[in-house]
């Protein structure tokens, strides 16, 4: 997990230098942005997680005058009081999905300029995802970085955004994303179906 996170952060930082140009010179919107908003679980997942805050760092690497790749690192902070059943090492244990979780990956964006200052984009993405509970594993060394039960899996993303060049050197935007995250894909981490669908809605600020 650490290596993957480092690679994503390095990709994001690699585009920061490009952000010194005036946004008027960019054809596809910001090359790096911060997003903050709410993570809204759907269907079964909303029984186990409440609406929760989310924070993302997103890069923007143009491919041509219509397409852009966005490496991204997203954290959400689950809020929950519901107990779920977790497949433990030797038995079924209980816990809550209320520890820091997230996605890291990339999306392919189709961008349309609606004027000199406005961009509309649609995106499809994928990557790796993790979600953590508040229940510690048994017989784990004190110096371990993997003490909590949870799940690591893949996610699929679809969404859209609209961005406006509102300031001299920066953009503001509205971002909406749908996530499908099969938490039991690589083995039974939880008993039954805890849910796998959510949307995020938030605001972005980019350079």
Z-matrix of the N, CA and C atoms (Angstrom, degrees):
N
C 1 1.465
C 2 1.530 1 110.80
N 3 1.356 2 116.92 1 -40.91
C 4 1.456 3 119.78 2 -178.50
C 5 1.520 4 111.41 3 -62.50
N 6 1.356 5 116.78 4 -43.15
C 7 1.457 6 120.33 5 -178.76
C 8 1.520 7 111.19 6 -63.20
N 9 1.319 8 117.11 7 -44.09
C 10 1.465 9 120.57 8 179.75
C 11 1.517 10 111.03 9 -63.29
N 12 1.335 11 116.67 10 -43.63
C 13 1.459 12 120.28 11 178.53
C 14 1.518 13 110.86 12 -61.23
N 15 1.333 14 117.06 13 -40.65
C 16 1.463 15 120.98 14 179.51
C 17 1.517 16 110.98 15 -62.07
N 18 1.348 17 116.84 16 -43.03
C 19 1.460 18 120.70 17 -179.88
C 20 1.520 19 111.07 18 -62.41
N 21 1.343 20 116.81 19 -44.37
C 22 1.463 21 120.26 20 -179.96
C 23 1.521 22 110.61 21 -63.07
N 24 1.342 23 117.02 22 -45.34
C 25 1.462 24 120.39 23 179.74
C 26 1.518 25 110.42 24 -62.40
N 27 1.351 26 117.49 25 -40.19
C 28 1.460 27 120.73 26 178.88
C 29 1.523 28 111.44 27 -62.34
N 30 1.345 29 116.90 28 -40.85
C 31 1.461 30 119.95 29 177.03
C 32 1.517 31 111.63 30 -62.94
N 33 1.326 32 115.71 31 -40.98
C 34 1.462 33 119.38 32 179.58
C 35 1.520 34 110.81 33 -64.67
N 36 1.332 35 116.44 34 -43.98
C 37 1.458 36 119.78 35 -178.37
C 38 1.519 37 111.90 36 -68.84
N 39 1.328 38 117.21 37 -26.63
C 40 1.459 39 120.28 38 -178.04
C 41 1.516 40 112.97 39 -66.31
N 42 1.344 41 116.34 40 -21.44
C 43 1.462 42 119.03 41 -179.48
C 44 1.521 43 112.51 42 -95.33
N 45 1.341 44 117.68 43 -4.96
C 46 1.460 45 119.66 44 -177.15
C 47 1.515 46 111.15 45 -62.51
N 48 1.346 47 116.54 46 -37.68
C 49 1.451 48 119.36 47 -178.58
C 50 1.508 49 113.10 48 -60.28
N 51 1.327 50 116.54 49 -31.35
C 52 1.459 51 120.13 50 178.78
C 53 1.519 52 111.98 51 -69.96
N 54 1.296 53 117.56 52 -19.10
C 55 1.457 54 121.33 53 -174.30
C 56 1.513 55 112.96 54 -73.76
N 57 1.343 56 117.48 55 -2.80
C 58 1.450 57 119.07 56 -179.58
C 59 1.523 58 111.96 57 -77.05
N 60 1.333 59 117.73 58 -17.51
C 61 1.458 60 120.49 59 176.98
C 62 1.515 61 110.54 60 -72.45
N 63 1.319 62 115.70 61 151.72
C 64 1.454 63 119.58 62 175.46
C 65 1.514 64 109.99 63 -61.28
N 66 1.347 65 119.15 64 137.14
C 67 1.463 66 121.23 65 177.75
C 68 1.516 67 113.20 66 -56.58
N 69 1.348 68 116.86 67 -22.38
C 70 1.453 69 119.50 68 179.29
C 71 1.521 70 111.22 69 -64.85
N 72 1.348 71 116.88 70 -20.45
C 73 1.451 72 120.67 71 -178.80
C 74 1.523 73 111.84 72 -90.76
N 75 1.319 74 118.11 73 -3.71
C 76 1.458 75 121.61 74 -176.90
C 77 1.526 76 109.60 75 -99.24
N 78 1.315 77 116.01 76 134.40
C 79 1.454 78 120.52 77 -177.25
C 80 1.522 79 113.54 78 -88.74
N 81 1.347 80 117.49 79 -17.14
C 82 1.460 81 119.84 80 -171.56
C 83 1.517 82 113.26 81 -126.48
N 84 1.306 83 118.91 82 26.22
C 85 1.455 84 120.43 83 177.03
C 86 1.512 85 113.02 84 85.54
N 87 1.331 86 117.50 85 -163.93
C 88 1.462 87 122.07 86 -173.35
C 89 1.523 88 112.56 87 -67.25
N 90 1.337 89 116.37 88 150.10
C 91 1.457 90 121.22 89 176.92
C 92 1.524 91 111.62 90 -96.01
N 93 1.305 92 117.67 91 -11.98
C 94 1.460 93 120.88 92 170.36
C 95 1.521 94 108.30 93 -153.20
N 96 1.331 95 116.23 94 142.68
C 97 1.459 96 118.83 95 -178.03
C 98 1.530 97 110.33 96 -151.30
N 99 1.314 98 114.45 97 158.25
C 100 1.456 99 123.72 98 173.13
C 101 1.523 100 107.60 99 -110.59
N 102 1.328 101 116.63 100 134.19
C 103 1.463 102 121.09 101 176.39
C 104 1.522 103 109.52 102 -120.67
N 105 1.304 104 116.22 103 139.62
C 106 1.462 105 120.67 104 174.19
C 107 1.518 106 108.70 105 -139.87
N 108 1.318 107 115.55 106 143.20
C 109 1.460 108 119.11 107 -177.52
C 110 1.509 109 111.55 108 -179.19
N 111 1.337 110 115.36 109 -145.36
C 112 1.459 111 121.10 110 -175.96
C 113 1.528 112 110.21 111 -125.23
N 114 1.318 113 115.24 112 140.18
C 115 1.465 114 123.86 113 175.67
C 116 1.521 115 106.64 114 -99.65
N 117 1.343 116 115.96 115 118.01
C 118 1.464 117 121.29 116 -171.03
C 119 1.525 118 109.20 117 -114.69
N 120 1.332 119 118.74 118 104.91
C 121 1.466 120 121.00 119 179.78
C 122 1.525 121 111.61 120 -69.30
N 123 1.332 122 115.71 121 150.71
C 124 1.459 123 122.56 122 -179.25
C 125 1.529 124 110.23 123 -121.27
N 126 1.317 125 116.00 124 157.89
C 127 1.464 126 124.18 125 174.33
C 128 1.526 127 111.22 126 49.41
N 129 1.355 128 117.73 127 -127.19
C 130 1.464 129 120.21 128 -174.48
C 131 1.524 130 112.43 129 -61.82
N 132 1.326 131 116.99 130 -33.61
C 133 1.461 132 119.32 131 -175.86
C 134 1.519 133 112.52 132 -64.02
N 135 1.340 134 117.83 133 -30.26
C 136 1.457 135 119.73 134 -178.45
C 137 1.525 136 112.43 135 -70.83
N 138 1.342 137 117.37 136 -12.51
C 139 1.463 138 120.04 137 173.46
C 140 1.528 139 111.15 138 -76.77
N 141 1.323 140 116.21 139 -20.51
C 142 1.460 141 120.77 140 -173.98
C 143 1.521 142 114.32 141 -113.21
N 144 1.333 143 117.04 142 -17.82
C 145 1.461 144 121.80 143 178.15
C 146 1.518 145 108.50 144 -134.53
N 147 1.315 146 116.70 145 134.69
C 148 1.455 147 121.34 146 173.41
C 149 1.532 148 109.38 147 -85.15
N 150 1.313 149 116.68 148 171.07
C 151 1.463 150 120.59 149 173.86
C 152 1.521 151 108.46 150 -57.72
N 153 1.335 152 116.40 151 130.73
C 154 1.459 153 121.35 152 -168.78
C 155 1.524 154 110.99 153 -134.33
N 156 1.337 155 118.34 154 152.90
C 157 1.465 156 121.04 155 178.52
C 158 1.523 157 111.98 156 -72.65
N 159 1.321 158 115.67 157 151.97
C 160 1.462 159 121.60 158 179.30
C 161 1.523 160 110.05 159 -138.60
N 162 1.333 161 115.93 160 152.04
C 163 1.459 162 122.63 161 -179.86
C 164 1.522 163 108.55 162 -142.49
N 165 1.347 164 116.86 163 132.86
C 166 1.464 165 121.03 164 -177.85
C 167 1.519 166 111.06 165 -133.14
N 168 1.345 167 114.88 166 147.72
C 169 1.459 168 122.96 167 167.54
C 170 1.520 169 106.09 168 -116.34
N 171 1.329 170 116.64 169 124.32
C 172 1.468 171 120.84 170 -171.65
C 173 1.521 172 109.68 171 -131.38
N 174 1.321 173 116.47 172 130.58
C 175 1.453 174 121.28 173 174.34
C 176 1.513 175 111.19 174 -93.02
N 177 1.325 176 116.34 175 176.34
C 178 1.451 177 121.31 176 177.82
C 179 1.520 178 110.15 177 -148.47
N 180 1.331 179 117.26 178 110.61
C 181 1.460 180 122.33 179 -177.22
C 182 1.524 181 108.61 180 -115.71
N 183 1.345 182 119.07 181 105.67
C 184 1.462 183 121.16 182 -178.88
C 185 1.528 184 111.76 183 -65.37
N 186 1.334 185 115.82 184 138.91
C 187 1.461 186 121.84 185 173.93
C 188 1.522 187 111.04 186 -100.29
N 189 1.329 188 115.98 187 -40.31
C 190 1.461 189 122.60 188 174.38
C 191 1.519 190 106.83 189 -156.68
N 192 1.323 191 117.92 190 -156.34
C 193 1.463 192 119.29 191 -175.85
C 194 1.526 193 113.36 192 -82.78
N 195 1.344 194 118.45 193 2.71
C 196 1.469 195 121.25 194 -179.93
C 197 1.524 196 113.29 195 -128.88
N 198 1.313 197 117.92 196 -22.95
C 199 1.460 198 121.15 197 -170.68
C 200 1.523 199 111.24 198 -120.53
N 201 1.325 200 114.68 199 144.48
C 202 1.463 201 121.74 200 -179.13
C 203 1.530 202 109.18 201 -143.14
N 204 1.323 203 117.32 202 141.12
C 205 1.463 204 122.36 203 172.56
C 206 1.520 205 108.50 204 -101.74
N 207 1.332 206 115.93 205 132.08
C 208 1.466 207 121.66 206 -179.94
C 209 1.527 208 110.68 207 -116.76
N 210 1.342 209 119.37 208 98.31
C 211 1.467 210 118.91 209 168.18
C 212 1.521 211 109.19 210 -66.50
N 213 1.326 212 117.42 211 142.30
C 214 1.466 213 118.56 212 -173.91
C 215 1.519 214 111.61 213 -146.97
N 216 1.307 215 113.87 214 150.16
C 217 1.461 216 123.06 215 175.37
C 218 1.519 217 106.89 216 -132.20
N 219 1.332 218 116.47 217 116.24
C 220 1.463 219 122.48 218 -174.88
C 221 1.520 220 110.21 219 -121.55
N 222 1.321 221 115.71 220 132.51
C 223 1.457 222 121.44 221 172.73
C 224 1.521 223 108.82 222 -116.21
N 225 1.321 224 116.66 223 138.46
C 226 1.457 225 119.37 224 167.66
C 227 1.520 226 108.38 225 -128.89
N 228 1.299 227 114.72 226 153.79
C 229 1.456 228 122.05 227 -169.48
C 230 1.527 229 108.20 228 -119.35
N 231 1.356 230 116.67 229 86.50
C 232 1.467 231 120.76 230 -172.37
C 233 1.522 232 113.13 231 -56.61
N 234 1.315 233 114.94 232 135.68
C 235 1.458 234 122.31 233 174.57
C 236 1.527 235 106.92 234 -112.12
N 237 1.322 236 117.29 235 119.00
C 238 1.460 237 119.13 236 -175.96
C 239 1.514 238 111.22 237 -157.20
N 240 1.328 239 115.39 238 143.11
C 241 1.464 240 121.51 239 171.78
C 242 1.525 241 110.77 240 -118.06
N 243 1.342 242 116.44 241 3.66
C 244 1.464 243 121.44 242 -177.33
C 245 1.524 244 110.75 243 -87.18
N 246 1.312 245 116.07 244 136.37
C 247 1.458 246 121.84 245 176.78
C 248 1.531 247 109.82 246 -86.77
N 249 1.327 248 115.89 247 138.35
C 250 1.457 249 121.27 248 173.48
C 251 1.525 250 108.54 249 -122.00
N 252 1.328 251 116.04 250 163.31
C 253 1.465 252 121.39 251 177.77
C 254 1.525 253 109.15 252 -96.83
N 255 1.328 254 115.50 253 127.88
C 256 1.461 255 122.80 254 -175.09
C 257 1.525 256 108.80 255 -113.45
N 258 1.326 257 115.96 256 138.34
C 259 1.460 258 120.08 257 176.59
C 260 1.525 259 108.03 258 -78.96
N 261 1.325 260 116.58 259 104.26
C 262 1.451 261 121.50 260 -178.84
C 263 1.512 262 112.28 261 -83.97
N 264 1.328 263 115.71 262 -174.26
C 265 1.461 264 120.13 263 -178.43
C 266 1.525 265 111.78 264 -69.00
N 267 1.315 266 116.92 265 -38.74
C 268 1.465 267 120.49 266 -177.81
C 269 1.521 268 113.41 267 -125.50
N 270 1.320 269 117.23 268 -8.66
C 271 1.462 270 119.99 269 -176.13
C 272 1.518 271 109.64 270 -160.58
N 273 1.312 272 116.07 271 176.18
C 274 1.461 273 122.00 272 175.09
C 275 1.524 274 108.45 273 -86.59
N 276 1.334 275 116.26 274 127.60
C 277 1.459 276 121.27 275 178.53
C 278 1.525 277 108.31 276 -119.98
N 279 1.301 278 116.58 277 168.64
C 280 1.465 279 120.51 278 -178.97
C 281 1.520 280 110.17 279 -117.23
N 282 1.323 281 115.32 280 158.26
C 283 1.453 282 120.93 281 179.11
C 284 1.511 283 110.63 282 -176.49
N 285 1.309 284 115.41 283 -174.75
C 286 1.463 285 121.50 284 -179.28
C 287 1.527 286 109.73 285 -125.72
N 288 1.319 287 116.14 286 149.79
C 289 1.461 288 122.07 287 174.89
C 290 1.524 289 108.35 288 -87.45
N 291 1.312 290 116.43 289 78.40
C 292 1.465 291 118.42 290 -177.49
C 293 1.523 292 112.89 291 -140.63
N 294 1.341 293 116.72 292 29.17
C 295 1.460 294 121.56 293 173.21
C 296 1.525 295 108.79 294 -111.81
N 297 1.328 296 117.05 295 158.60
C 298 1.457 297 121.76 296 -174.59
C 299 1.525 298 111.14 297 -52.90
N 300 1.320 299 115.84 298 134.84
C 301 1.458 300 122.78 299 -177.13
C 302 1.523 301 108.26 300 -138.39
N 303 1.329 302 117.50 301 174.22
C 304 1.449 303 116.56 302 -179.48
C 305 1.510 304 115.40 303 178.07
N 306 1.350 305 113.70 304 -177.61
C 307 1.459 306 123.52 305 177.66
C 308 1.526 307 108.06 306 -132.16
N 309 1.324 308 116.29 307 145.13
C 310 1.454 309 119.09 308 166.68
C 311 1.518 310 107.99 309 -139.62
N 312 1.343 311 115.58 310 134.59
C 313 1.451 312 119.85 311 -175.13
C 314 1.513 313 110.55 312 178.91
N 315 1.330 314 116.64 313 -142.94
C 316 1.460 315 121.33 314 -178.72
C 317 1.521 316 109.29 315 -156.61
N 318 1.316 317 115.11 316 154.76
C 319 1.464 318 120.63 317 176.35
C 320 1.518 319 109.79 318 -127.98
N 321 1.321 320 115.50 319 151.73
C 322 1.457 321 122.91 320 173.74
C 323 1.519 322 107.42 321 -102.26
N 324 1.329 323 116.04 322 122.73
C 325 1.463 324 121.61 323 -173.13
C 326 1.520 325 111.27 324 -114.09
N 327 1.325 326 115.49 325 134.33
C 328 1.464 327 122.33 326 170.14
C 329 1.526 328 107.08 327 -99.48
N 330 1.326 329 116.83 328 123.42
C 331 1.460 330 121.45 329 -172.02
C 332 1.523 331 110.22 330 -116.95
N 333 1.323 332 115.38 331 134.55
C 334 1.461 333 122.09 332 174.31
C 335 1.521 334 109.16 333 -124.24
N 336 1.324 335 116.13 334 131.01
C 337 1.461 336 120.22 335 174.90
C 338 1.520 337 109.04 336 -83.50
N 339 1.320 338 115.57 337 127.96
C 340 1.462 339 121.01 338 177.87
C 341 1.516 340 111.58 339 -99.26
N 342 1.302 341 116.30 340 6.99
C 343 1.452 342 123.21 341 -177.32
C 344 1.512 343 107.98 342 159.62
N 345 1.319 344 116.89 343 -175.71
C 346 1.457 345 119.73 344 -179.12
C 347 1.518 346 112.52 345 -66.61
N 348 1.330 347 117.72 346 -22.37
C 349 1.456 348 120.44 347 -172.43
C 350 1.527 349 114.81 348 -119.23
N 351 1.316 350 118.66 349 -1.71
C 352 1.461 351 120.26 350 -172.48
C 353 1.525 352 111.06 351 -128.05
N 354 1.337 353 115.67 352 136.27
C 355 1.453 354 122.94 353 179.71
C 356 1.526 355 109.29 354 -126.60
N 357 1.320 356 116.49 355 135.49
C 358 1.461 357 122.22 356 173.50
C 359 1.518 358 107.65 357 -116.90
N 360 1.330 359 117.20 358 133.82
C 361 1.455 360 119.16 359 -177.64
C 362 1.522 361 111.30 360 -139.26
N 363 1.329 362 115.15 361 148.91
C 364 1.465 363 122.99 362 172.18
C 365 1.518 364 107.03 363 -119.51
N 366 1.342 365 116.49 364 147.72
C 367 1.463 366 118.73 365 -173.48
C 368 1.524 367 112.32 366 -141.51
N 369 1.324 368 114.79 367 150.81
C 370 1.457 369 124.34 368 169.03
C 371 1.520 370 107.21 369 -129.97
N 372 1.334 371 116.55 370 137.12
C 373 1.451 372 118.80 371 -177.25
C 374 1.508 373 113.16 372 -148.41
N 375 1.322 374 114.78 373 169.73
C 376 1.458 375 121.44 374 176.34
C 377 1.521 376 108.78 375 -156.40
N 378 1.316 377 115.38 376 171.88
C 379 1.455 378 120.26 377 179.97
C 380 1.514 379 110.90 378 163.75
N 381 1.323 380 115.47 379 -158.92
C 382 1.458 381 122.49 380 -179.65
C 383 1.516 382 110.19 381 -104.01
N 384 1.326 383 115.34 382 150.33
C 385 1.461 384 120.82 383 -177.78
C 386 1.518 385 109.46 384 -137.41
N 387 1.319 386 115.77 385 149.86
C 388 1.460 387 120.15 386 173.33
C 389 1.521 388 109.21 387 -138.54
N 390 1.318 389 115.20 388 147.09
C 391 1.458 390 121.04 389 174.81
C 392 1.523 391 107.18 390 -137.82
N 393 1.325 392 116.43 391 140.24
C 394 1.461 393 121.39 392 -174.28
C 395 1.518 394 110.99 393 -121.07
N 396 1.324 395 114.87 394 150.15
C 397 1.459 396 121.45 395 173.32
C 398 1.528 397 108.94 396 -102.94
N 399 1.325 398 115.87 397 179.58
C 400 1.463 399 119.73 398 176.59
C 401 1.532 400 112.06 399 -98.89
N 402 1.328 401 116.93 400 14.20
C 403 1.465 402 121.55 401 -177.84
C 404 1.526 403 110.36 402 -103.24
N 405 1.324 404 116.69 403 125.08
C 406 1.453 405 121.07 404 -179.00
C 407 1.525 406 111.20 405 -81.31
N 408 1.331 407 114.80 406 145.49
C 409 1.458 408 120.87 407 175.67
C 410 1.527 409 110.24 408 -71.59
N 411 1.326 410 114.34 409 154.59
C 412 1.455 411 119.44 410 178.46
C 413 1.529 412 110.52 411 -81.21
N 414 1.315 413 115.59 412 147.66
C 415 1.470 414 122.64 413 172.45
C 416 1.526 415 112.75 414 55.42
N 417 1.330 416 116.10 415 45.30
C 418 1.459 417 121.42 416 178.19
C 419 1.525 418 108.58 417 -103.76
N 420 1.340 419 118.89 418 133.52
C 421 1.462 420 120.59 419 178.86
C 422 1.526 421 111.86 420 -57.66
N 423 1.320 422 115.88 421 149.67
C 424 1.460 423 120.95 422 -177.18
C 425 1.522 424 112.34 423 -61.25
N 426 1.339 425 117.30 424 -32.56
C 427 1.464 426 120.51 425 -176.90
C 428 1.532 427 112.71 426 -90.29
N 429 1.321 428 117.89 427 9.31
C 430 1.462 429 121.08 428 -179.49
C 431 1.523 430 110.95 429 -72.32
N 432 1.337 431 115.83 430 144.02
C 433 1.464 432 121.66 431 174.99
C 434 1.524 433 111.95 432 -94.62
N 435 1.319 434 116.18 433 5.55
C 436 1.466 435 120.99 434 -177.19
C 437 1.523 436 108.71 435 -128.52
N 438 1.314 437 116.22 436 67.60
C 439 1.463 438 120.98 437 -174.88
C 440 1.521 439 113.64 438 -93.96
N 441 1.319 440 117.37 439 -21.88
C 442 1.460 441 120.71 440 -172.78
C 443 1.524 442 111.94 441 -101.63
N 444 1.326 443 115.82 442 144.29
C 445 1.459 444 119.91 443 171.70
C 446 1.529 445 109.30 444 -67.63
N 447 1.316 446 114.78 445 148.32
C 448 1.454 447 120.02 446 178.75
C 449 1.513 448 110.22 447 179.47
N 450 1.318 449 115.81 448 -157.29
C 451 1.456 450 121.11 449 -178.14
C 452 1.515 451 109.59 450 -145.05
N 453 1.330 452 115.72 451 139.67
C 454 1.461 453 122.54 452 171.11
C 455 1.520 454 107.51 453 -119.23
N 456 1.318 455 116.45 454 128.54
C 457 1.458 456 120.35 455 -173.54
C 458 1.524 457 108.97 456 -153.98
N 459 1.318 458 117.06 457 -167.30
C 460 1.455 459 121.98 458 174.82
C 461 1.527 460 109.15 459 -102.91
N 462 1.326 461 116.10 460 165.72
C 463 1.460 462 120.28 461 172.53
C 464 1.519 463 109.27 462 -136.65
N 465 1.317 464 115.52 463 155.91
C 466 1.456 465 123.69 464 171.66
C 467 1.519 466 107.82 465 -118.34
N 468 1.315 467 116.63 466 141.76
C 469 1.466 468 122.07 467 -174.35
C 470 1.516 469 110.06 468 -132.44
N 471 1.318 470 116.15 469 140.89
C 472 1.458 471 122.66 470 170.62
C 473 1.521 472 107.21 471 -140.76
N 474 1.324 473 116.92 472 140.43
C 475 1.458 474 117.34 473 -178.03
C 476 1.510 475 112.71 474 -171.94
N 477 1.316 476 114.32 475 -173.87
C 478 1.460 477 120.94 476 177.17
C 479 1.521 478 109.10 477 -149.20
N 480 1.311 479 114.88 478 162.64
C 481 1.456 480 120.29 479 177.24
C 482 1.512 481 110.27 480 -150.26
N 483 1.297 482 115.63 481 155.46
C 484 1.460 483 121.87 482 173.12
C 485 1.519 484 107.49 483 -131.16
N 486 1.329 485 116.00 484 129.98
C 487 1.458 486 121.23 485 -175.22
C 488 1.518 487 109.60 486 -127.69
N 489 1.316 488 115.28 487 142.29
C 490 1.459 489 121.98 488 -178.14
C 491 1.520 490 108.84 489 -126.60
N 492 1.326 491 116.49 490 130.28
C 493 1.461 492 121.94 491 173.59
C 494 1.525 493 106.68 492 -74.83
N 495 1.345 494 115.36 493 92.17
C 496 1.460 495 120.47 494 -170.88
C 497 1.517 496 113.63 495 -100.20
N 498 1.342 497 116.93 496 -18.88
C 499 1.459 498 121.08 497 -178.57
C 500 1.519 499 108.87 498 -125.36
N 501 1.315 500 116.17 499 179.25
C 502 1.458 501 119.23 500 -173.67
C 503 1.523 502 112.55 501 -63.41
N 504 1.326 503 116.23 502 -40.64
C 505 1.458 504 119.66 503 -176.06
C 506 1.522 505 113.45 504 -126.52
N 507 1.304 506 118.78 505 17.06
C 508 1.462 507 118.30 506 -173.99
C 509 1.528 508 112.47 507 -151.37
N 510 1.336 509 113.40 508 166.61
C 511 1.454 510 122.84 509 -177.65
C 512 1.525 511 110.41 510 -119.28
N 513 1.318 512 115.86 511 155.42
C 514 1.456 513 121.67 512 165.12
C 515 1.525 514 107.27 513 -123.43
N 516 1.326 515 116.36 514 154.23
C 517 1.449 516 118.09 515 -176.36
C 518 1.514 517 113.50 516 -155.49
N 519 1.319 518 114.77 517 168.06
C 520 1.460 519 123.88 518 173.03
C 521 1.521 520 107.42 519 -114.17
N 522 1.339 521 117.05 520 129.43
C 523 1.461 522 122.01 521 -176.75
C 524 1.532 523 109.95 522 -123.58
N 525 1.327 524 116.82 523 132.41
C 526 1.466 525 122.61 524 176.90
C 527 1.530 526 107.79 525 -131.18
N 528 1.338 527 116.90 526 127.46
C 529 1.460 528 121.31 527 -179.00
C 530 1.523 529 110.84 528 -135.21
N 531 1.325 530 114.96 529 144.82
C 532 1.466 531 122.60 530 172.03
C 533 1.522 532 107.80 531 -109.39
N 534 1.345 533 116.42 532 136.29
C 535 1.462 534 121.50 533 179.68
C 536 1.528 535 110.49 534 -122.96
N 537 1.323 536 115.12 535 134.97
C 538 1.463 537 121.63 536 169.33
C 539 1.521 538 106.92 537 -116.70
N 540 1.340 539 116.45 538 118.88
C 541 1.462 540 121.83 539 -172.52
C 542 1.525 541 109.26 540 -134.21
N 543 1.334 542 118.63 541 97.42
C 544 1.474 543 121.44 542 -178.44
C 545 1.533 544 111.20 543 -79.16
N 546 1.319 545 116.58 544 94.77
C 547 1.461 546 120.75 545 -171.28
C 548 1.526 547 113.56 546 -68.51
N 549 1.327 548 118.60 547 -21.48
C 550 1.467 549 121.31 548 178.57
C 551 1.524 550 112.45 549 -101.85
N 552 1.327 551 117.55 550 17.77
C 553 1.463 552 120.88 551 -174.66
C 554 1.523 553 112.15 552 -62.13
N 555 1.314 554 118.10 553 -42.91
C 556 1.462 555 121.98 554 -175.39
C 557 1.528 556 112.04 555 -101.75
N 558 1.303 557 116.39 556 34.78
C 559 1.455 558 121.40 557 179.32
C 560 1.513 559 110.55 558 125.15
N 561 1.318 560 115.20 559 161.35
C 562 1.463 561 120.28 560 -178.58
C 563 1.523 562 110.20 561 -77.66
N 564 1.314 563 115.87 562 101.55
C 565 1.463 564 121.09 563 175.59
C 566 1.526 565 110.89 564 -90.64
N 567 1.338 566 114.69 565 -32.51
C 568 1.460 567 121.11 566 -179.39
C 569 1.528 568 108.95 567 -127.90
N 570 1.321 569 115.82 568 153.27
C 571 1.462 570 120.68 569 178.25
C 572 1.527 571 108.78 570 -80.66
N 573 1.327 572 116.69 571 123.57
C 574 1.454 573 119.66 572 -179.66
C 575 1.519 574 112.03 573 77.21
N 576 1.301 575 115.20 574 -168.32
C 577 1.461 576 122.62 575 -177.73
C 578 1.524 577 109.72 576 -97.60
N 579 1.337 578 116.81 577 107.63
C 580 1.467 579 120.03 578 179.02
C 581 1.526 580 111.52 579 -83.49
N 582 1.337 581 117.03 580 -8.81
C 583 1.457 582 121.06 581 -178.13
C 584 1.509 583 111.18 582 111.38
N 585 1.329 584 116.23 583 157.63
C 586 1.463 585 119.51 584 -177.14
C 587 1.523 586 114.05 585 -150.61
N 588 1.329 587 118.44 586 9.51
C 589 1.461 588 120.19 587 -176.83
C 590 1.525 589 111.30 588 -125.88
N 591 1.335 590 114.95 589 142.08
C 592 1.464 591 120.34 590 178.26
C 593 1.519 592 108.93 591 -158.89
N 594 1.316 593 115.68 592 161.77
C 595 1.460 594 121.39 593 170.51
C 596 1.523 595 108.34 594 -125.37
N 597 1.313 596 115.27 595 154.69
C 598 1.463 597 120.28 596 172.19
C 599 1.520 598 108.62 597 -123.32
N 600 1.308 599 115.57 598 141.03
C 601 1.465 600 122.59 599 178.29
C 602 1.514 601 107.02 600 -131.43
N 603 1.329 602 116.86 601 127.58
C 604 1.455 603 117.91 602 -177.59
C 605 1.513 604 113.32 603 -162.80
N 606 1.316 605 114.26 604 179.42
C 607 1.457 606 123.23 605 177.87
C 608 1.521 607 109.40 606 -109.14
N 609 1.322 608 116.25 607 150.18
C 610 1.458 609 120.51 608 179.61
C 611 1.523 610 110.17 609 -126.93
N 612 1.331 611 113.80 610 152.99
C 613 1.461 612 121.72 611 174.00
C 614 1.515 613 106.68 612 -132.56
N 615 1.328 614 117.18 613 122.19
C 616 1.455 615 119.74 614 -173.68
C 617 1.510 616 113.90 615 -135.69
N 618 1.331 617 114.52 616 160.71
C 619 1.460 618 123.06 617 178.13
C 620 1.524 619 109.99 618 -116.02
